[in-house]
Amino acid sequence: MYKTLEEKSVAFNRKTVDSIKDLNTLVSRIRGNVNNRYRGVNEAKYTMLTSIQRFYQNMKIKVSQNEYIGQLLYRVKNDHDVINYFNNQDIQINDISCMALMQHQGLPTPMLDFSTDINIALSFAEDGMNMASSSNKIDDYVSLYVIDLSVETEVAASVQQIYQQGMVSGTLMLNEFRQENPNTPVNASILYDMDKFIKWKDISGLSLSFIEYQQKAPGVVTLSGQKLDLTNPNLVKQKGCFVLNLHKESMPMEDNWNMRTLSSRNQIWSSGAQELPFSGVHTYEKMKCYDIKKVVMEEWARSNKIEELYDNSTGNKAIKQKLHGIQDELVKDLNP
């Protein structure tokens, strides 16, 4: 956690917003940029840790975070009820769609939630605010984090790259099969169904990357030209997208991000390094952070807050209960 706003300014390109006028001006200025991605958090003092990182702070698990995610994904993806859940919604089941579902149902993942809608992000920032008085100034603020993908021109690893890796894997598998079975006809159309080739073992190597697996990312399509389906109802309501934070088990996203900025990379190269000590996204500058006074958020929420951020249907509650049961069983098996 950050102890002061000044300490937080070291990690972010940070500004404070202390009036409703300033907040409305900010929203009007940046909401029209379709390249912006937003994340709202109800305490400015929190570092940007993923749920798997927070989970490991409180639990003694005998395997690494990546191995834990791999085991949890395997159990989730092969569960009969989960398979039916995806089939009933005509959504391809794969490691990313399962991980997105896990993220939105409260299971630990290496993902951080962002949204394409600033009002949704601000609604999350206001939701559950602690208005209790404190002697520490930072406790009076929530945070809005903003990534402008049009500025981050050096972003290099996203779901598009994962699809390309899947295409290579699928082609290799096809060629190997044809070599071993030269007289057997093969329907190569499976290579157009790229969803099936997205694997945790591939994306876990991208220590910082973007995943936009929904209609708000129209550039993400299968080879046959079909847009990807939405992965779950909560993702629809939240206009959601994700950032994977995987460089080190205890490293907050902002530290991972800042290590990759242009100035940081130039320092690494000037020190004589032969290669960069990370994989995945290359960033350009520090992430933007707007720390907004809680009383201002309270005023904003009276007329702007989006209330329906979650799918509260019976089916959604049932799959959430099922997923938490799978999680409990895995924890029990790893800590008998």
N, C-alpha and C positions, 0 to 999 in steps of 0.2 A: 504493500500500500504506500501511497504518497503521503508524506506528513504535511506538506505545504503546497500551495499552488506554484510557488517559485521553484520548488524541487521538480514539479511536474513539467515546468517550462523547459527543462533540460531535454526531456524526452519527446516533446511535441512542439509543433508550430502552434502555439496556444494563445487564445484570447479569452477574456472574460466578458460575459454578457450580463449586465446588472439592471436592465430595464426592459419592460415589455416592448417599448419602442425599438430598442436595439435588436431584440429578438425578432420582431416582425420584419425589420429591415434586413436582417441576416437571411431569414427564410425567403423573402421576396427576391433577394439577390442570387441565391444559390439553387433554389428549387428547380429552376428551369434547365439546369445542366443535366442532360440525360446520362452523362458519364459519371455523375456523382454516386457514391455508395455511402450509406449512413449507418451509424451504430449509436444507439442511445443507451446510456447507463445511469442508474438512479443515484450513484455516488461518485463524485469526481475523484475520490481518493483511491479507487480501485485500479490496480494494474490490469492489463488486458491478458488475463490467463484464460485458457480454455477450460471446459468442464472436466476433461480428463486430468489436467494439471491440478485443478482444485480437488478433484476426487483423490488423487494420489497424496495430496497434503494431509488428508484426513484418514487414509486407509493404508494398512501395511500389506502391499501386494508383492508377491515373490517374483513376478515377471516384469519386464519393461513395459512402458506405456504402449509402445507400438505393438508388442506381442499381445498385450491385453486387448487392444482394439481388434487385432486380427482374430483372436479367439471369440470375442463377443460378436463380431461381424459374422463369423462362420455359424454360430448358433442362431443368430437372428435370421440370417438369409435362408437357413434350412429348416426353420420352424414352420410347421404346417399352417398355423393360423396367420403368420406373417405372409406366407406365400399366397394364401387366399385373399388377404387384405389387398395385396398389390394386384392380383388377378382380377378382383372384383372392380377395381378402378382402372383396369387396362393400362397399368403402369409396369414398365420393364423392371424386374427386380435385379439389382446389381449392388456392388459394394457402396457406390455413392448414394443411390436411392435409399438403401438401408441405413446408411450413416446419417443422411438427412432426416429420416424418420426418427432415428435414435436421438438426434440433436433436439428435435422438436417435441420429444416425449420425455425429456429429462434424463436421458442416459449419458454417460460420459463419452465425449468425442473430442478430437483435436480441432474442432471447428469453432469459429467465432461467427455469430450471426450479424449480418449487415442487411440493409434493405435498400431498394431503389427509391423509396418514398420517404421524404424527410419527415412528414407528419407521423408516419408509423414509428420512425426512430425516436422522435420527440415524445410520442405516447409511451414508448417503453422507458424513456428517461424519467417521465413523470410517474409511471406506475410503481407503487410501493415506496414512494419517497419517505424518508424519515425526517419529519419536520422538527424533531426535538432540538432544543437549543444546545449549542456547543461553543466552547471557547476557541475551538480551532476553526479558522476561516474556511478551510477546504470542505468542512462538513456542511457548509451552507450551499454547496453547488452540486449539480448533476453535470453530465458530460454528453456532448454530441461530437462524435468522431466522423470525419469526412475524408473519403478518398476520391480524388478526381482522376479517373482513368485516362482522361485526355491529357493531363499533365504528366501522369506517370507513364511516359512514353516508352520506358524501358521494361515495362511489365512483360515477362517472358514465359510464364508457366501458368496455364489455366486448363480448364477442362478440354479445350480444343487440342492442347498438346497431349493430354491423356488419350484422347481419341486417336491421335496419330500413332501413339505407342500401341494402342489396341489394334490398329490396322496392321502394323508391322508384325505383332504377335499372331494375328489371324492368318496373315499371308504365309508366315513360316509354318504354322500348323497345317495349312492347306498343302503347301509344297512337300512337306514331310509325308503326309498321307498319300499324295500322288506317287511319290517315289517308292513307298512301301507297297502300294496297291495300284500299280499302273493300269490295270484292266478294269478298275472299279469306277463307275461314273460318280462324279462329285458335283453337288449343287453349290456353286461358289457364292450364291446369293446371301449366304450367312455373313459374308464380309460386309454386307450393307446394314446389318443389324449390329451396329457398333456398341450398343449398350452392354452387350454381353461380355465385352473385353475390358471393361473398366474394373481394375483389380486394386485392392488395397496395397498389394506388394509394389505396384507401380507408383501410386500416388504418395505412398509413405516416404519415397525418396525425394519428393519435392518439399523441402523443409519450409518453404513459404509459397503458397499458391492460391489462386482464385478458383472458386467453383460457382458457376452460374448455371444452374441446371433447371431452368424454368423459362416460361414464355417471355420474360423480360430480357432475355439474352437471345435475340432472334438469330444471331450469328452462329449459335450452337445447333448444328443439324447433323443428321445421319448422312451417310454417303448417298442415300437415295433421295435426299432433299427434304426429308420430313423433320419438322421441329420436334424437339424432345418434349415428352410429356412432363407435366408437373409431378413432383415426387410425393407430395402429401398435402392434405387440405390446409394445414397450418402454414405451409410455405406459400400457398395461394394468398391467404389473408394477410400475411406479413410481407408480401412481395419480396421474398427472401433470397439472399445469396450468401455465400460463405467465403471465409478466408481460412485456410489451413495453416496452423502454427505448429511446426514440427521440428524446429532446428535443435533445441535442447529441451529436456523434460521440464526444466524449471524456468525457462526463459519466456518472459512476457512478449506478446506480439510486437510491442513498440520497440523493444531492444532488438528483436529479430529483424524488424523493418529497418531500423536505423543503421544496422550493420551493413545493409545492402545499398544505401544511398550512394549517389554519385561521388560525393566528397569522401565517404568512408572507403569506397572501392579504390579511389585514387590514392588514398593513404596506404592501403594494402599493397597496391602495385608498386608504389614508390619505396616501400620497405624492402623490395626485392623478392616478393612472393612470386612463385611460378604459377599459382592457381588460386582462385578464390576459395575460402574455407566454407562454402555453403552451396546449396543447389536451389533451384526454383527461381522465384521472382527476383529481378533486379529493380530496386526502387530508385526514385530520383531525388526526392527531398523528404524531410520529416512529415509525418502525417499531421493533418490539421485537427485541432481539438478546440471546441468551444465549450468552456465551462460556464454554465448558465445558473444563475441564482435560483434556489428552490422556490422562493416566493414569486419569482417571475414565471417559473414553470407552472406554478399553481394557478396563476392568472391566465396563462396561455391555455391551460387545459379546460377551463370553463367553457370555452366556445370552440376549441379545436381538437381536443383529444379524441382519438379513434378508440372506441370501446371494444369492438369485436375483433380482438387480435388472435383469438384461439378458436379452434373447432371444438365445440363442446358436445358434439353428437355422441350418441350411445356407442356407435362403432368406434369412434376415436378413443373414447374412454376405455373400451374393451381392449384395444390394441396397446394402449399405454400400460394397462395392468399386466398384459401378457409380456411386454418387453421388460418391465421391471421384475417380473418373475424370472425371466431368462438371466437378467443381470444378477439377481440374488443367488441363483444356482451357480453361476460362474464364480462369484466371490467365495461361495462356500467350498467349491471344488479346489480353488487355489489356496484356500486357507482352512484346511480341514481341522 
